[in-house]
Amino acid sequence: MSKVYFIKNSGSDYSKLGKDALELLKRIVSETEHSFEKEVPIKVHFGEKGNKTFIPAKCYDEIINYLKEEGVSPSYIETNVLYRGSRTTTELHIETAKSHGFTQIPIIIADGDIGTEYDEVEINKEYISKCKIGKGYGKYKQFIVMSHFKGHVAAGFGGALKQLAMGFAARGGKLEQHSGISPVVDAEKCISCGICVNKCNFGAIQKPDTAVIDESKCIGCAGCIAVCPEGAIENTWGGSHFLEKLSEYAYGASKDKDIIYITFVHNITKECDCAGTAMKPIAGNIGILAGKDPVALDTACLDLVQKSSGKKLFEKGRQSLMHAEKIGLGIMEYELNEVITESNE
């Protein structure tokens, strides 16, 4: 049974939310005798342009200040997204992050300018043998993974596992989880400009008329998606065994890493923060949870949301948790330890 720490907070004061997050971090550091490295990146989600319900930058201020006081050099770390949006390239991604207020510390985009730089992490699980993890992650031993618990159309919900699986994966790793290996070309959109042909280092794209991708040569780096000026090259979303692949990538992302997980169960929307539109919450704010086991943490978040709402919200995601437990990432059984602060006594 894994310990999960919980502070109730149903309010909308983001400064208070940040203080509660720090309280949980300190509790874990104390009880596990955790010792920080000199550099510790904070894994976050900056929110897509147009999204209004991502967890705002001010929620991280308390933890950032604490780390600095402890002699730790913190940074934000992320990878570029697979789809075309405001976070497809490093330049756009950092611009979006800063426009959303994430200016307190340096920003690291771990998979390079267009998401094609990665290290392979060998795991040899049921669906994935080697994970394509953003190259920048390999430099660090420790992370604080801070997640926003909410819905997700393919994963059921987004939480700690998804922050690991999608958030640590380079573009090719994201593609591998979603669909297998190769993107596809929409011939009606393709203008035969040849940019993708020149970009591909593996000779996987030919242009007899419109671009065509040779699956036997494609390694799934998905760089062609990022450079296509017409958006004619796309991923086929929600491929087979996506939920299991997500769990296996989470395993690969956390392999040999020392991670503390903190999750905000606030602004609980139907879709994830990658949706570039304003959304309304579908459940009430609950609070913050934290722990060292991402499987137990996500399970506790899911159970609390379902209990609070009286609905089986995001139940699809439990399949990922079951597979994550099966492959040894963590355990679903947890001990919920409520932490009482002065403001919620």
Secondary structure by P-SEA (a helix, b strand, c coil): cbbbbbbbbccccaaaaaaaaaaaaaaaaaaaccccccbbbbbbbccccccccccccccaaaaaaaaaaacbbbbbbbbbbccccccccaaaaaaaaaaaccccbbbbccccccccbbbbbbcccccccccccccccccccccbbbbbbbbbcccccccaaaaaacccccaaaaaaaccccbbbbcccccccccccccccccccccccccccccccccccccccccccccccccccccccaaaaaaaaaaaaaacccbbbbbbbccccccccccccbbbbbcccbbbbbbcccaaaaaaaaaaaaaaaacccccccaaaaaaaaaaacccccbbbbbbbbccccc
